[in-house]
Amino acid sequence: MPVINEQIEIAAKPDAVWAQLTNFGDFAKWMVPHVEFPAGGPEKLEAGVAYDEKMKLMGFPADIKWTIKNVEEGVRIDLDGKGPMGVSMIESFIVEASGEGTLFKIDSEVKGGAVSMMAGKVTKATQEALVESLKKFQALFA
């Protein structure tokens, strides 16, 4: 499945966007596929930290085991996820200064397992979920 890149302009400074992004207690307010963090979000934002997330995409529940691969404080978080039936995910959240505000980007890739048989549908559903998530995130700053 191709990498999906979506972005949105936020009328807030990068530090405010970063603070909201890393407030895992508010994740359900904006991340559409998110259901819950059964044991809470990551304890620390550093490479190697693992945490679990329950998600739903295309109506199907999925338990994802995330591992933080890279953190550039205030700029980006890169995640590697393992899901059911051999599905793997790579997700990056990127915060960039843009004029008076911030450009917030999410890059996402889902691959492996049953995903390969439904790549077109999964790509479309993932892209729609990211676009809606970014709009909800933007609305938190309205």
C-alpha positions as CSV (number, residue, x, y, z in Angstrom):
1,M,0.0,0.0,0.0
2,P,1.3,3.4,-0.8
3,V,2.4,5.9,1.9
4,I,-0.5,8.3,2.5
5,N,0.6,11.9,3.2
6,E,-2.0,14.4,4.5
7,Q,-1.5,17.8,6.0
8,I,-3.3,20.8,7.3
9,E,-2.5,24.4,8.4
10,I,-3.2,25.1,12.1
11,A,-3.7,28.7,13.4
12,A,-1.4,28.1,16.4
13,K,2.3,28.1,17.1
14,P,4.2,24.9,16.7
15,D,4.7,24.4,20.5
16,A,1.0,24.5,21.0
17,V,0.4,22.0,18.2
18,W,3.1,19.7,19.7
19,A,1.6,20.0,23.1
20,Q,-1.8,18.9,21.8
21,L,-0.3,16.1,19.6
22,T,1.4,14.7,22.6
23,N,-1.6,15.0,24.9
24,F,-2.6,11.4,24.6
25,G,-5.6,11.9,26.9
26,D,-7.2,14.0,24.1
27,F,-6.4,11.6,21.2
28,A,-10.0,10.4,21.0
29,K,-11.1,14.1,20.3
30,W,-9.4,14.1,17.0
31,M,-7.9,10.8,15.8
32,V,-10.8,9.2,14.0
33,P,-9.6,5.5,14.0
34,H,-8.6,5.7,17.7
35,V,-10.8,3.9,20.2
36,E,-8.6,3.8,23.4
37,F,-5.2,3.2,24.9
38,P,-5.9,0.3,27.2
39,A,-3.0,1.0,29.5
40,G,-2.7,4.7,28.7
41,G,-0.6,6.4,26.1
42,P,3.2,6.1,26.0
43,E,4.8,6.8,29.4
44,K,7.7,8.7,27.8
45,L,8.3,10.1,24.3
46,E,11.5,8.4,23.4
47,A,12.7,5.7,21.0
48,G,12.0,2.2,22.1
49,V,8.9,2.9,24.2
50,A,6.0,0.6,23.4
51,Y,2.3,1.0,24.1
52,D,-1.0,-0.5,22.9
53,E,-3.9,1.1,21.0
54,K,-7.3,-0.1,20.1
55,M,-8.3,1.2,16.7
56,K,-11.2,0.8,14.2
57,L,-10.8,1.2,10.5
58,M,-13.4,0.2,7.9
59,G,-15.6,-1.0,10.7
60,F,-13.0,-3.5,11.9
61,P,-11.4,-3.4,15.4
62,A,-7.7,-3.8,15.6
63,D,-5.3,-4.0,18.5
64,I,-2.0,-2.3,17.6
65,K,1.3,-2.6,19.4
66,W,3.1,0.6,18.7
67,T,6.9,1.2,19.2
68,I,8.3,4.7,19.1
69,K,11.1,4.7,16.5
70,N,12.2,8.3,16.6
71,V,11.3,11.5,18.4
72,E,12.6,15.0,17.5
73,E,11.1,17.0,20.4
74,G,8.7,19.6,19.1
75,V,9.1,18.4,15.5
76,R,8.2,14.8,14.8
77,I,7.3,11.4,16.1
78,D,7.8,8.2,14.1
79,L,6.0,5.0,15.1
80,D,6.1,1.4,14.0
81,G,3.0,-0.7,14.7
82,K,2.2,-4.4,14.6
83,G,-1.4,-5.4,14.3
84,P,-3.4,-8.6,13.9
85,M,-2.9,-11.1,11.1
86,G,0.6,-9.9,10.1
87,V,-0.5,-6.3,9.5
88,S,2.2,-3.6,10.1
89,M,1.8,0.1,10.2
90,I,4.3,3.0,10.0
91,E,3.0,6.4,11.1
92,S,4.8,9.8,11.4
93,F,3.4,13.0,12.9
94,I,5.3,16.1,11.8
95,V,5.0,19.7,13.1
96,E,6.5,22.5,11.0
97,A,6.4,26.3,11.5
98,S,4.5,27.9,8.7
99,G,4.1,31.7,8.6
100,E,2.1,32.7,11.7
101,G,1.0,29.1,12.3
102,T,1.9,25.5,11.9
103,L,1.8,22.9,9.2
104,F,0.8,19.6,10.8
105,K,1.4,16.5,8.7
106,I,0.6,12.8,9.1
107,D,2.3,10.1,7.0
108,S,0.8,6.6,7.2
109,E,1.4,3.3,5.7
110,V,-0.4,0.0,6.3
111,K,0.9,-3.2,4.8
112,G,1.2,-7.0,5.1
113,G,-1.3,-9.7,6.0
114,A,-4.9,-9.3,4.6
115,V,-4.2,-5.6,3.7
116,S,-2.6,-6.6,0.5
117,M,-5.8,-8.2,-0.8
118,M,-7.8,-5.0,-0.1
119,A,-5.1,-2.4,-0.7
120,G,-7.3,0.0,-2.6
121,K,-10.1,0.0,0.0
122,V,-7.6,0.3,2.9
123,T,-5.8,3.2,1.2
124,K,-9.0,5.1,0.6
125,A,-10.3,4.4,4.2
126,T,-7.0,5.4,5.7
127,Q,-6.8,8.6,3.7
128,E,-10.4,9.6,4.6
129,A,-9.7,8.9,8.3
130,L,-6.6,11.0,8.2
131,V,-8.3,13.9,6.5
132,E,-11.1,13.9,9.0
133,S,-8.7,13.5,11.9
134,L,-6.7,16.6,10.7
135,K,-9.8,18.7,10.4
136,K,-10.8,17.7,14.0
137,F,-7.3,18.5,15.2
138,Q,-7.5,21.9,13.5
139,A,-10.9,22.5,15.2
140,L,-9.2,22.1,18.6
141,F,-7.5,25.4,17.9
142,A,-10.6,27.3,16.6
